[in-house]
Amino acid sequence: MDGSILADDLQGVLDAVPASSLGYQDWVGVGMALKAEGYGCDVWERWSALDAARYHPGECERKWRGFGDGGEGRVNGGTIVQMALERGYEPPAWDMGEVIGWDVTELPAYDGPQDGKARRTTRPQQPKGKPANVVVDPTWLESEELREPEGDAWRPAQQLTRYLSALFDSEDIVGYVTEAFERDGRWTPAGKGDCTRTAGEIIQQLAKYGDDLSYTLGQPNAEAGAWIRFNPLDGQGVRNDNVAEFRYALVESDEMAPGRQMAAMRALELPIAAVVHSGNKSVHVIVRVDAKDYDEYRRRVDFLYRTCADNGLQPDTQNKNPSRLSRMPGVMRAGRKQWLVAESMGQPSWKAWTEWLEEQNDDLPDPETLVSTWDDMPELAPPLIEGVLRQGHKMLLAGPSKAGKSFALIALTVAIAEGLPWFGWRCAQGRVMYVNLELDRASCLHRFRDVYAAMGARPDNLRNVVVWNLRGKSKPMDQLAPALMRRAAKERPIAVIIDPIYKVITGDENSADQMAAFCNQFDKVADGLGCAVIYCHHHSKGAQGGKRSMDRASGSGVFARDPDALLDMLELHVSDELRAQLEAKAVGRFCEGFMDANAAALGAGWRSQVPEDDLAAGGDRLMAACGTAVQAARPDWARPFLDGVVAARRRARAMTAWRVEGTLREFPRFEPVNLLFDYPMHAVDATGALADASPEGEELGRMDYRAQGRERKARNDAKKQEEKLAALREGMAACAEDGVDATVANVVERMPEVNGKAPTEGQVRNWVKASANEWCTITCEGGKGKQPGVLRDPEMEDAMTGW
């Protein structure tokens, strides 16, 4: 960590590290770091002077001269910044409105805290990935009154006995120090002290010799007091390696009055074994951490110190090590008592405390009895989709790949924005945010325009449609959710539609616990914005006809159980008979539309010229009758009319059929809804033609393998024929544009590839068959016995039948 933060916020960093909170070596380290970063001694001097108890005029300057030039020192600005971060300092956010140049050389001045006290940041810096455990607001705490024992209540032997009994077993070895030396007016423990006696032995000696502790421990220094180690030792030394069990940690802070510290720790319910007044301006709190080894001890102490900092206590980080000395109760220190304030406060163990802490921060509501709401029930959220989904709830749309799920969700967006029905269900009107994760921006926006046109919807409320295009920029849902809520909060939508979720899924979609955590992100969005969250997911592989609707979505069953409404799209098998009906209806609709649109030229009474039976029959009979009328009135319109008939047939053949089934939490199950997907929208089958259609997998399952093979071959042949026809048309159109005859050679030269290969002249001659039709001639140059002919197009031949 370099000194960039120090240069950016020198005053804030130094305010967060009061000189009074540091030991001698750290105090010197701050001076060395300031010199290494190019500051003057006056900065160190002014900061040190705030510790009036230890400040000596001229001392900073004398030491400053001995620091060297600071160019290659082991400390730098990062040293001070790290101290500040450990005490809850939060660096200021970068201001991106201004570019900082490389020529900035002036360092900010430091004038000390504005109020003469160490400044605390409003929110302590949290390690990445660790949530704040804020339970206490220190500004509302009332200080506890700490009564120092007086007269007969002051019994030193009893004080120490209670302390030892609270922390140690009788066979535990206890370390303590009673000797001290003075340096610069500060008393410091002298040497390692004693680390060979057990707690039981000391307690026996105290019982024998009473309140004169010199018989038991040696004579404590009346000015310095005495110290004791709060963890048992192995009897071989006093280093961290000599700690026998990592039971306790020390929390001490000089930044808050002892009475307020006690109030904060009581409110925080720290698992405290003992509290000792230092005889000065702090209390020493011995906290149970119950660690099994040194590594766990370090992790738990770090968590303990962070939690204390989050709640207004700033622990002295020098006290982290497990072999640390703490103040011993029952002795005098410069005329004041070191005394036992309390034993066994708060939660009984580290485990109980962390569970309690988690409960305080789980943001869960309190339980309630039914009697309190029986006569005053809360109002249900109004429906967003009538009979399917309420506002503020979640819905999943599932279906196989290429089912048109995105078109369906875009249509839902339009329906909510304009207050129109969707799949036959009424929708509430309001603003919708559509989160596009799959399509490029242009394609997505064009789809909205196409769907508006296909639905026949007037674009009166385009402001209700908010599109967030994230293709190539999406993040996992746990990272996307906060950004989504920030942006959506400005729009105040009644629904957020996320399409599709596989782009933002986190974890293994087959893992129930990981998918539960993933789906919880949708709850956060719904709760945070107070709106419905609608998302789509794909089916698993294989035939789905034999499965229940809630078992078809890919991955864990959580996907089906989590949403309040699950709509599942299942493809239906379209039989030849049904396909013929669809084609007849499509041709009939086109013919009536064409005749009505051109009634002025064809005669407003064209319907009277068409036999009633043909008009009612529609399909080929209506097409033939209308074609005859067109040929008679406007022969030049015959070709556009035929092209339109062919296009209507193709469109009908491209239609797919779907059945929507639902699993609902808030409403009764609805009857399946049958749809025809006529690009780019799904239309409800109002005629009932699809009522008896079977799911695609079921229909194939009832056919024998020979029939399945014939059907597959027929589909493949039709596809190949269409590719050939399209390539030939393109080659013929290119000949017309170039002004050359449509000979086989010229057409082949201008044709695109078919099935990944360039066609040969021989292949094209084989594709061209003799015919009486005259709609697209290709001149064969003869040779190999081939006669001049035309391309055979069954669709056009059907269209001309009856003329």
C-alpha positions in Angstrom: 0.0 0.0 0.0 1.6 3.3 -1.1 1.1 6.8 0.2 -1.5 7.9 -2.4 -4.4 7.8 0.1 -2.2 9.6 2.6 -1.6 12.4 0.2 -5.2 12.5 -0.7 -6.6 12.7 2.9 -3.7 13.4 5.2 -5.8 15.0 7.9 -8.4 12.2 7.8 -5.7 9.5 8.1 -4.0 11.1 11.0 -7.3 11.9 12.8 -8.1 8.2 12.7 -4.8 7.3 14.4 -4.6 9.3 17.6 -1.1 9.5 19.0 -2.5 8.5 22.4 -3.6 5.1 21.0 -0.1 4.1 19.9 2.8 2.5 21.6 6.3 4.0 21.4 7.5 2.0 18.4 4.3 2.8 16.4 4.6 6.5 17.3 8.2 6.5 16.0 7.0 4.6 12.9 4.5 7.3 12.1 7.3 9.9 12.1 9.5 7.8 9.9 6.6 7.3 7.4 5.8 11.0 7.3 9.5 11.7 6.5 9.6 9.0 3.9 6.6 10.6 2.1 8.2 14.1 2.1 6.4 15.8 4.9 8.1 18.1 7.4 8.7 17.5 11.1 6.1 20.1 11.9 3.3 17.7 10.8 4.5 15.0 13.1 5.0 17.6 15.9 1.5 19.0 15.7 0.0 15.5 15.6 2.1 14.2 18.6 1.2 17.3 20.7 -2.4 16.2 20.8 -1.3 13.4 23.3 -0.7 15.9 26.1 0.2 13.2 28.6 3.3 12.0 26.7 4.2 14.9 24.5 7.6 16.5 25.2 8.5 19.7 23.2 11.6 19.2 21.1 11.5 15.4 21.2 10.1 15.0 17.7 12.7 17.2 16.2 15.6 15.3 17.9 14.3 11.9 16.7 13.5 13.3 13.2 17.2 14.1 12.6 18.0 10.5 13.2 15.6 9.0 10.7 17.9 9.5 7.7 16.6 10.7 4.3 13.6 8.3 4.4 14.3 7.2 0.8 14.5 3.5 1.3 13.0 3.0 4.7 11.0 0.0 5.8 8.0 2.3 6.5 6.1 4.7 4.2 2.8 6.3 3.9 1.1 2.9 3.6 2.2 2.2 7.2 0.0 5.0 8.5 -2.8 4.2 6.2 -2.9 0.6 7.4 -3.0 1.8 11.0 -6.0 4.0 10.1 -7.8 1.2 8.3 -7.5 -1.0 11.3 -9.1 1.7 13.4 -12.1 2.0 11.0 -10.9 4.7 8.6 -12.6 4.7 5.2 -10.7 6.4 2.3 -12.6 9.1 0.4 -14.2 8.1 -2.9 -12.3 9.2 -6.0 -13.7 12.2 -7.7 -13.9 11.2 -11.4 -14.9 14.6 -12.5 -11.3 15.8 -12.5 -8.1 14.2 -13.9 -5.2 14.4 -11.6 -1.9 15.2 -13.4 1.5 13.7 -12.8 2.9 17.2 -12.0 1.1 17.6 -8.7 3.8 18.1 -6.0 2.1 20.1 -3.2 1.2 18.0 -0.2 -1.9 18.8 1.9 -1.3 20.6 5.2 -2.4 19.0 8.5 -3.8 21.2 11.2 -5.0 18.5 13.6 -8.6 17.4 14.3 -11.0 20.2 14.1 -12.6 19.6 17.5 -9.4 18.6 19.3 -10.4 15.0 19.4 -9.7 12.0 17.2 -12.2 12.0 14.4 -14.1 8.8 13.7 -15.5 8.0 10.3 -19.2 7.5 10.0 -18.9 4.0 8.6 -15.9 1.8 9.4 -14.1 0.3 6.4 -15.2 -3.3 5.9 -13.0 -6.0 4.4 -14.2 -7.1 1.0 -17.0 -9.6 1.2 -17.6 -9.1 5.0 -20.9 -7.5 6.0 -21.0 -4.9 8.7 -22.3 -6.2 12.0 -23.8 -3.0 13.4 -25.9 -3.5 16.5 -25.1 -0.5 18.6 -25.4 3.2 17.9 -22.9 4.8 20.4 -24.5 8.2 20.1 -27.6 6.8 22.0 -25.7 5.1 24.8 -26.0 6.2 28.3 -22.8 5.8 30.3 -22.8 3.3 33.1 -21.7 4.3 36.5 -18.6 2.4 37.6 -18.2 2.4 41.4 -14.6 1.9 42.5 -14.6 -0.3 45.7 -13.9 1.7 48.8 -13.2 0.9 52.5 -14.0 -2.6 53.5 -15.2 -3.4 50.0 -11.6 -3.1 48.7 -10.2 -6.6 49.2 -7.3 -7.2 46.8 -7.0 -10.9 47.5 -10.7 -11.5 46.8 -10.4 -9.4 43.6 -7.6 -11.5 42.2 -9.1 -14.8 43.3 -12.4 -14.0 41.5 -10.4 -13.0 38.4 -8.4 -16.2 38.4 -11.4 -18.4 39.0 -13.3 -16.7 36.1 -10.5 -17.2 33.6 -8.5 -20.3 34.6 -8.8 -23.9 35.7 -6.9 -24.7 38.8 -4.1 -26.6 36.9 -3.6 -23.8 34.3 -0.3 -22.0 34.4 -0.6 -18.3 34.8 1.9 -15.6 33.7 2.1 -12.3 35.5 4.5 -9.3 36.0 4.8 -7.1 39.1 8.1 -5.3 38.4 8.3 -2.2 36.1 10.6 0.5 34.9 10.0 4.1 33.9 10.9 5.7 30.6 9.8 9.1 29.5 7.3 9.2 32.3 5.7 5.9 31.2 5.8 2.8 33.3 6.5 -0.5 31.4 6.5 -4.1 32.6 10.0 -5.3 33.4 11.0 -8.7 31.9 8.9 -11.8 31.4 7.7 -12.0 35.0 6.7 -15.3 36.5 5.2 -18.0 34.2 5.5 -21.2 36.3 2.7 -21.2 38.8 -0.8 -22.6 38.4 -4.0 -20.7 39.1 -4.8 -23.2 41.9 -1.4 -22.5 43.6 -1.8 -18.8 43.5 -5.4 -19.0 44.8 -4.2 -21.1 47.8 -1.4 -18.5 48.5 -4.0 -15.7 48.4 -6.2 -17.6 50.8 -3.3 -18.1 53.1 -1.7 -14.6 53.1 -4.7 -12.4 52.4 -4.7 -8.9 51.0 -1.0 -8.3 51.2 -0.2 -9.6 47.7 3.5 -9.2 48.2 3.6 -12.6 50.0 1.9 -14.3 47.0 3.2 -12.4 44.0 6.1 -10.3 45.1 5.8 -6.6 45.8 3.8 -4.8 43.0 5.1 -1.4 42.0 2.6 1.1 43.6 3.1 3.6 40.8 3.0 1.2 37.8 0.5 -1.4 39.0 0.8 -5.0 37.9 0.0 -7.1 34.9 -1.3 -10.6 34.2 -1.6 -12.7 31.0 -5.2 -13.8 30.3 -4.5 -17.1 28.5 -2.9 -20.1 30.2 0.7 -20.9 29.3 2.8 -24.0 28.9 5.3 -23.0 31.6 8.2 -22.7 29.1 8.0 -19.0 28.3 5.6 -16.1 27.5 5.6 -15.9 23.7 2.6 -16.7 21.6 4.1 -20.2 21.0 3.9 -20.8 24.7 0.1 -20.2 25.0 -1.4 -23.5 26.0 -5.1 -22.7 25.0 -6.4 -19.8 23.0 -9.4 -19.0 25.2 -9.5 -15.2 25.4 -8.7 -12.0 23.7 -8.2 -8.5 25.1 -10.3 -5.5 24.0 -9.1 -2.1 25.3 -9.9 1.4 24.0 -8.8 4.8 25.3 -11.1 6.7 23.0 -14.3 6.3 25.0 -15.0 6.8 28.7 -15.0 3.6 30.7 -18.7 4.0 31.6 -19.7 4.4 27.9 -17.4 1.4 27.0 -19.3 -0.8 29.5 -22.6 0.3 28.0 -21.5 -0.4 24.5 -20.1 -3.8 25.4 -23.2 -4.7 27.3 -25.4 -3.7 24.3 -23.1 -5.6 22.0 -23.5 -8.7 24.3 -19.8 -9.6 24.0 -19.0 -13.0 25.5 -17.0 -11.4 28.3 -15.2 -13.5 31.0 -14.0 -10.5 33.1 -13.6 -6.7 33.0 -10.8 -5.0 34.8 -10.5 -1.2 35.4 -7.0 -0.2 34.4 -6.7 2.4 37.2 -6.4 5.1 34.4 -8.8 5.9 31.6 -9.8 2.5 30.2 -11.2 -0.9 31.0 -9.6 -4.2 30.0 -12.2 -6.5 28.6 -11.3 -10.2 28.5 -13.5 -11.8 25.8 -14.1 -15.5 25.2 -12.9 -16.5 21.7 -12.6 -20.3 22.3 -10.2 -20.8 19.4 -8.8 -24.3 18.7 -5.4 -23.0 17.4 -3.5 -19.8 16.6 -4.9 -19.4 13.1 -8.4 -19.6 14.3 -7.5 -17.2 17.1 -6.3 -14.6 14.6 -9.4 -14.9 12.5 -11.7 -14.6 15.4 -9.8 -11.7 17.0 -9.9 -9.8 13.6 -13.6 -10.4 13.5 -14.0 -9.3 17.1 -12.1 -6.1 16.5 -13.9 -5.2 13.3 -17.3 -5.7 15.0 -16.2 -3.5 17.9 -15.1 -0.8 15.5 -18.4 -1.1 13.6 -20.3 -0.4 16.8 -18.3 2.6 18.0 -15.5 0.9 20.0 -12.0 1.4 18.6 -9.8 -1.4 20.1 -6.1 -0.9 20.5 -4.8 -3.2 17.9 -1.5 -3.7 19.8 -3.5 -6.0 22.1 -4.2 -8.7 19.5 -1.6 -11.3 20.5 -2.8 -14.1 22.8 0.2 -13.8 25.2 -0.5 -10.1 25.8 -0.3 -8.7 29.3 -3.5 -7.1 30.8 -4.1 -5.2 34.0 -4.2 -7.3 37.1 -7.1 -6.6 39.5 -6.4 -6.0 43.3 -3.4 -3.7 43.0 -2.8 0.0 43.2 -1.5 2.2 40.3 -0.4 5.7 41.1 -3.0 6.1 43.9 -5.8 4.5 41.9 -7.1 1.0 42.1 -7.0 -1.7 39.4 -10.2 -3.5 40.2 -12.6 -6.1 38.9 -15.5 -4.4 37.3 -17.5 -7.4 36.2 -17.4 -11.2 35.5 -19.3 -13.2 32.9 -21.2 -10.7 30.9 -23.1 -11.0 27.6 -23.4 -14.2 25.7 -21.9 -17.4 27.3 -19.6 -18.4 24.5 -18.1 -17.3 21.1 -20.5 -19.5 19.2 -23.6 -18.2 21.1 -22.4 -14.6 20.5 -21.8 -15.0 16.7 -25.2 -16.7 16.4 -26.8 -13.8 18.3 -25.0 -11.3 16.2 -26.2 -13.0 13.0 -29.7 -12.9 14.3 -29.5 -9.1 15.0 -28.4 -8.5 11.4 -30.6 -10.9 9.5 -33.2 -8.2 8.7 -35.9 -10.7 9.3 -39.4 -9.6 10.6 -40.5 -10.6 14.1 -43.1 -13.4 14.4 -46.7 -12.4 14.9 -49.8 -14.1 16.2 -52.7 -14.6 14.0 -55.0 -13.0 16.6 -53.4 -9.7 16.0 -54.3 -9.6 12.3 -57.5 -11.8 12.1 -59.9 -8.8 12.0 -57.5 -6.5 10.2 -56.0 -8.4 7.4 -53.5 -6.6 5.1 -54.6 -5.9 1.6 -53.4 -8.3 -1.1 -51.2 -6.9 -3.8 -53.2 -6.1 -6.9 -52.9 -8.4 -9.9 -50.3 -7.5 -12.5 -51.5 -10.3 -14.9 -55.2 -11.1 -14.1 -55.5 -14.6 -12.6 -51.8 -15.3 -12.9 -49.4 -12.9 -11.1 -49.7 -10.2 -8.4 -47.7 -7.0 -8.4 -44.5 -7.4 -6.4 -44.3 -11.2 -7.0 -42.1 -13.4 -9.2 -42.9 -15.3 -12.4 -40.9 -17.7 -14.5 -41.6 -18.3 -18.2 -40.0 -21.6 -19.3 -39.8 -23.2 -22.7 -37.5 -24.9 -25.2 -35.0 -23.0 -27.2 -36.4 -21.0 -30.1 -39.9 -21.1 -28.7 -40.2 -17.3 -29.0 -39.9 -16.7 -25.3 -38.2 -13.3 -25.9 -41.0 -12.3 -28.2 -43.5 -13.4 -25.6 -41.8 -11.3 -22.9 -41.5 -8.3 -25.2 -45.2 -8.7 -25.9 -45.8 -8.8 -22.2 -43.8 -5.6 -21.8 -46.0 -3.9 -24.5 -49.2 -5.2 -22.9 -48.3 -3.8 -19.4 -47.0 -0.5 -20.9 -50.2 0.0 -22.9 -52.7 -1.8 -20.7 -53.5 -4.5 -23.2 -54.2 -8.3 -22.8 -51.4 -10.8 -23.0 -52.1 -14.4 -23.9 -55.8 -13.5 -23.3 -55.1 -12.3 -19.7 -55.7 -8.6 -18.7 -52.7 -6.7 -17.5 -52.3 -3.8 -15.2 -50.8 -0.7 -16.9 -47.6 0.8 -15.8 -43.9 1.2 -16.4 -41.8 -1.9 -17.2 -38.0 -2.3 -17.3 -36.9 -4.9 -19.8 -33.4 -6.2 -19.1 -32.0 -7.5 -22.4 -29.0 -9.9 -21.8 -29.0 -11.8 -25.2 -29.8 -9.5 -28.2 -27.7 -6.7 -29.5 -29.2 -3.3 -29.0 -30.4 -2.7 -32.6 -32.1 -6.2 -32.8 -33.8 -5.7 -29.5 -35.2 -2.3 -30.3 -36.4 -3.4 -33.7 -38.2 -6.4 -32.1 -40.1 -4.0 -29.9 -41.3 -2.1 -33.0 -42.2 -5.3 -34.8 -44.1 -6.6 -31.9 -46.0 -3.3 -31.5 -47.0 -3.6 -35.1 -48.0 -7.3 -34.9 -50.1 -6.7 -31.9 -51.8 -3.7 -33.5 -50.9 -1.7 -30.5 -50.8 2.1 -30.7 -47.5 3.4 -29.3 -49.2 5.8 -26.9 -47.1 5.0 -23.8 -43.6 4.4 -25.0 -42.3 6.2 -21.9 -43.6 3.2 -20.0 -41.0 0.9 -21.7 -37.5 1.1 -20.3 -34.9 -1.1 -22.0 -31.6 -1.9 -20.4 -29.3 -3.5 -23.0 -26.6 -5.5 -21.4 -25.4 -8.0 -24.1 -21.7 -8.5 -23.5 -21.8 -6.4 -20.3 -23.8 -8.5 -17.9 -22.5 -9.7 -14.5 -23.5 -12.6 -12.2 -26.9 -11.9 -10.7 -25.5 -11.3 -7.2 -23.4 -8.5 -8.6 -26.1 -7.3 -11.1 -28.9 -7.1 -8.6 -27.6 -3.9 -6.8 -26.9 -2.1 -10.0 -30.3 -3.1 -11.3 -32.0 -1.8 -8.2 -30.2 1.5 -8.4 -31.2 2.1 -12.0 -34.7 0.7 -11.7 -35.4 2.8 -8.6 -35.2 6.0 -10.8 -37.8 4.5 -13.2 -40.2 3.2 -10.5 -41.4 0.2 -12.6 -44.3 -2.1 -11.7 -42.4 -5.0 -13.3 -38.8 -5.9 -14.2 -38.3 -8.5 -16.9 -35.0 -10.3 -17.1 -34.4 -12.1 -20.4 -32.8 -14.7 -20.1 -31.4 -15.8 -16.8 -28.7 -18.3 -18.1 -26.6 -15.2 -18.8 -26.5 -14.2 -15.2 -26.8 -17.5 -13.4 -24.4 -18.1 -10.5 -23.3 -21.6 -9.5 -24.3 -25.0 -10.7 -27.9 -24.9 -12.0 -28.3 -28.5 -10.8 -27.4 -27.6 -7.3 -30.5 -26.9 -5.1 -28.6 -24.8 -2.5 -26.8 -22.8 -5.1 -29.9 -22.1 -7.1 -31.8 -21.2 -4.0 -29.2 -18.5 -3.3 -29.4 -17.5 -6.9 -33.2 -17.1 -6.9 -32.9 -15.1 -3.6 -31.5 -12.3 -5.8 -34.9 -12.0 -7.5 -36.5 -11.6 -4.0 -34.1 -8.8 -3.2 -35.0 -7.0 -6.4 -38.7 -7.5 -5.9 -38.6 -6.4 -2.3 -36.1 -3.5 -2.9 -38.2 -2.1 -5.8 -41.7 -3.2 -4.7 -42.3 -4.5 -8.2 -42.8 -7.9 -9.9 -39.8 -9.7 -11.3 -40.4 -11.8 -14.4 -37.6 -14.0 -16.0 -37.3 -16.8 -18.5 -35.4 -20.1 -18.5 -34.9 -23.0 -20.9 -36.2 -26.6 -20.9 -33.9 -29.5 -20.2 -32.9 -31.6 -23.2 -35.1 -34.3 -24.7 -38.9 -34.7 -25.2 -41.0 -32.9 -22.7 -44.5 -34.1 -23.5 -44.6 -36.8 -20.8 -43.4 -34.4 -18.0 -45.4 -32.1 -15.7 -45.0 -28.4 -16.5 -43.0 -27.8 -13.3 -40.5 -30.5 -14.2 -39.5 -29.3 -17.6 -37.2 -26.4 -16.7 -33.5 -27.2 -16.9 -31.6 -27.7 -13.7 -32.7 -27.9 -10.1 -36.3 -28.1 -9.1 -35.8 -24.8 -7.3 -36.6 -23.1 -10.5 -40.1 -24.4 -10.5 -40.7 -24.1 -6.7 -39.3 -20.6 -6.2 -41.5 -18.3 -8.4 -45.1 -17.4 -7.5 -46.2 -18.2 -11.0 -44.6 -20.7 -13.5 -45.8 -20.5 -17.1 -44.4 -23.3 -19.2 -44.5 -23.4 -23.1 -44.8 -26.8 -24.7 -44.6 -27.3 -28.5 -47.6 -29.0 -30.1 -47.5 -31.4 -33.1 -49.2 -29.8 -36.1 -50.7 -32.6 -38.2 -51.0 -32.4 -42.0 -54.8 -31.8 -41.6 -54.2 -29.0 -39.2 -51.5 -27.5 -41.3 -53.9 -27.4 -44.3 -56.4 -25.6 -42.1 -53.9 -23.0 -41.1 -52.8 -22.5 -44.7 -56.5 -22.1 -45.8 -57.1 -19.5 -43.1 -53.9 -17.6 -43.9 -54.8 -17.5 -47.7 -58.3 -16.4 -46.9 -57.1 -13.6 -44.6 -54.7 -12.4 -47.3 -57.3 -12.5 -50.1 -59.9 -10.5 -48.1 -57.2 -8.0 -47.0 -55.9 -7.6 -50.5 -59.4 -7.1 -52.0 -60.5 -4.7 -49.3 -57.3 -2.7 -49.6 -57.7 -2.3 -53.3 -61.5 -2.0 -53.4 -61.4 1.3 -55.2 -59.7 -0.3 -58.2 -61.3 -3.7 -58.0 -64.7 -2.4 -57.2 -66.1 -1.7 -53.8 -68.7 -4.5 -54.2 -66.1 -7.2 -54.9 -67.7 -9.5 -52.3 -71.0 -9.6 -54.3 -69.0 -10.9 -57.3 -67.6 -13.8 -55.3 -70.0 -16.7 -54.7 -71.1 -17.0 -51.0 -69.9 -20.5 -50.8 -66.4 -19.6 -51.9 -66.4 -16.6 -49.5 -67.4 -18.8 -46.6 -65.0 -21.6 -47.6 -62.0 -19.4 -47.8 -58.7 -21.0 -48.7 -58.1 -22.1 -52.3 -61.7 -21.5 -53.3 -61.7 -17.9 -52.1 -58.2 -17.4 -53.6 -59.4 -18.7 -57.1 -62.5 -16.5 -57.0 -60.5 -13.4 -55.9 -57.8 -14.2 -58.5 -60.4 -14.3 -61.3 -61.7 -10.9 -60.2 -58.2 -9.4 -60.1 -57.4 -10.9 -63.5 -60.5 -9.3 -64.9 -60.2 -5.9 -63.4 -56.4 -5.4 -63.2 -54.4 -8.1 -65.1 -51.1 -6.3 -64.1 -52.0 -7.0 -60.4 -52.1 -10.7 -60.9 -48.5 -11.3 -60.2 -48.5 -9.3 -56.8 -51.6 -11.1 -55.8 -50.1 -14.5 -56.5 -46.9 -13.5 -54.7 -49.0 -12.6 -51.7 -50.8 -15.9 -51.8 -47.5 -17.7 -51.9 -46.1 -15.6 -49.0 -49.3 -16.4 -46.9 -48.9 -20.1 -47.5 -45.2 -20.0 -46.5 -46.0 -18.0 -43.4 -48.7 -20.5 -42.4 -46.3 -23.4 -43.0 -43.7 -21.7 -40.7 -46.2 -21.3 -37.8 -45.6 -23.3 -34.7 -48.2 -24.3 -32.1 -47.7 -24.0 -28.4 -49.5 -24.8 -25.2 -49.0 -22.7 -22.1 -49.6 -24.5 -18.7 -49.3 -22.9 -15.3 -48.3 -23.7 -11.8 -49.6 -20.8 -9.6 -49.2 -20.0 -5.9 -51.7 -17.2 -5.6 -54.5 -18.2 -8.0 -56.3 -21.3 -9.0 -54.8 -23.3 -11.9 -56.0 -22.1 -15.3 -57.0 -24.1 -18.3 -54.1 -24.5 -20.7 -53.8 -21.7 -23.3 -53.1 -22.8 -26.9 -51.1 -20.4 -29.1 -49.9 -20.1 -32.6 -46.5 -18.4 -33.1 -46.9 -16.3 -36.2 -43.6 -14.4 -36.2 -43.1 -12.2 -34.4 -45.9 -12.8 -31.9 -47.9 -15.5 -30.3 -51.7 -15.4 -31.0 -54.3 -17.2 -28.9 -56.0 -20.0 -30.7 -59.6 -18.7 -30.5 -61.0 -21.3 -32.9 -60.2 -24.3 -30.8 -58.2 -25.9 -33.7 -55.3 -26.8 -31.3 -57.5 -28.2 -28.5 -56.8 -31.8 -29.5 -53.2 -31.3 -30.6 -50.7 -33.4 -28.8 -47.3 -32.3 -27.5 -44.5 -32.8 -30.0 -42.9 -35.6 -28.1 -46.1 -37.5 -27.5 -47.1 -37.5 -31.1 -43.8 -38.9 -32.3 -44.0 -41.5 -29.5 -47.2 -42.9 -30.9 -45.8 -43.2 -34.5 -43.8 -46.3 -35.5 -40.2 -45.9 -36.4 -41.0 -46.2 -40.1 -43.5 -43.3 -40.0 -41.0 -41.3 -38.0 -38.4 -41.9 -40.7 -40.8 -40.9 -43.5 -41.7 -37.7 -41.7 -38.1 -36.8 -41.1 -37.3 -37.5 -44.8 -40.3 -35.4 -45.9 -39.2 -32.5 -43.8 -35.6 -32.7 -45.0 -36.7 -32.9 -48.7 -39.0 -29.9 -48.3 -36.1 -28.0 -46.7 -33.7 -28.9 -49.5 -36.3 -27.9 -52.1 -36.8 -24.6 -50.5 -33.1 -23.9 -50.5 -32.8 -24.7 -54.2 -35.8 -22.5 -55.1 -34.4 -19.6 -53.1 -31.0 -19.9 -54.7 -32.5 -20.2 -58.2 -34.7 -17.1 -57.6 -31.7 -15.1 -56.4 -29.6 -16.1 -59.5 -32.5 -15.2 -61.8 -33.0 -11.8 -60.1 -29.2 -11.1 -60.4 -29.4 -11.8 -64.2 -32.3 -9.3 -64.5 -30.3 -6.7 -62.6 -27.3 -7.3 -64.8 -29.3 -7.2 -68.0 -28.4 -10.7 -69.2 -30.5 -13.6 -70.3 -31.4 -16.1 -67.6 -29.5 -19.0 -69.1 -28.3 -21.8 -67.0 -24.7 -20.7 -67.2 -25.6 -17.1 -66.2 -27.9 -18.2 -63.3 -25.3 -20.6 -62.0 -22.6 -17.9 -62.1 -24.8 -15.6 -59.9 -26.3 -18.2 -57.5 -25.4 -18.4 -53.8 -24.2 -21.7 -52.3 -26.7 -24.4 -51.6 -26.0 -26.6 -48.6 -22.5 -25.1 -48.3 -21.5 -25.8 -51.9 -21.6 -23.9 -55.2 -24.2 -25.5 -57.6 -23.0 -26.8 -60.9 -24.7 -26.3 -64.3 -25.6 -30.0 -64.4 -27.3 -29.8 -61.0 -29.3 -26.7 -62.1 -30.4 -28.5 -65.3 -31.7 -31.4 -63.2 -33.6 -28.9 -61.0 -35.3 -27.3 -64.0 -38.3 -29.4 -65.2 -40.6 -28.9 -68.2 -43.8 -27.1 -67.2 -46.6 -25.1 -68.7 -46.1 -22.3 -66.2 -44.6 -19.1 -67.4 -43.7 -17.3 -64.2 -39.9 -17.7 -64.1 -38.2 -19.2 -67.2 -34.7 -20.4 -67.4 -33.4 -20.9 -70.9 -31.5 -24.3 -71.2 -28.9 -24.2 -73.9 -29.7 -27.7 -74.9 -27.2 -30.5 -74.7 -27.6 -33.9 -72.9 -31.1 -34.1 -74.2 -32.5 -31.5 -71.8 -35.5 -29.4 -73.1 -35.9 -25.7 -72.5 -38.1 -25.4 -69.5 -39.0 -23.6 -66.3 -38.4 -24.1 -62.6 -41.2 -26.1 -61.0 -42.5 -24.3 -57.9 -45.3 -26.3 -56.3 -46.5 -23.2 -54.3 -46.9 -21.1 -57.3 -48.6 -23.9 -59.2 -51.0 -24.3 -56.4 -51.7 -20.6 -56.4 -52.5 -20.6 -60.1 -54.8 -23.6 -59.9 -58.3 -22.8 -61.2 -57.3 -19.7 -63.2 
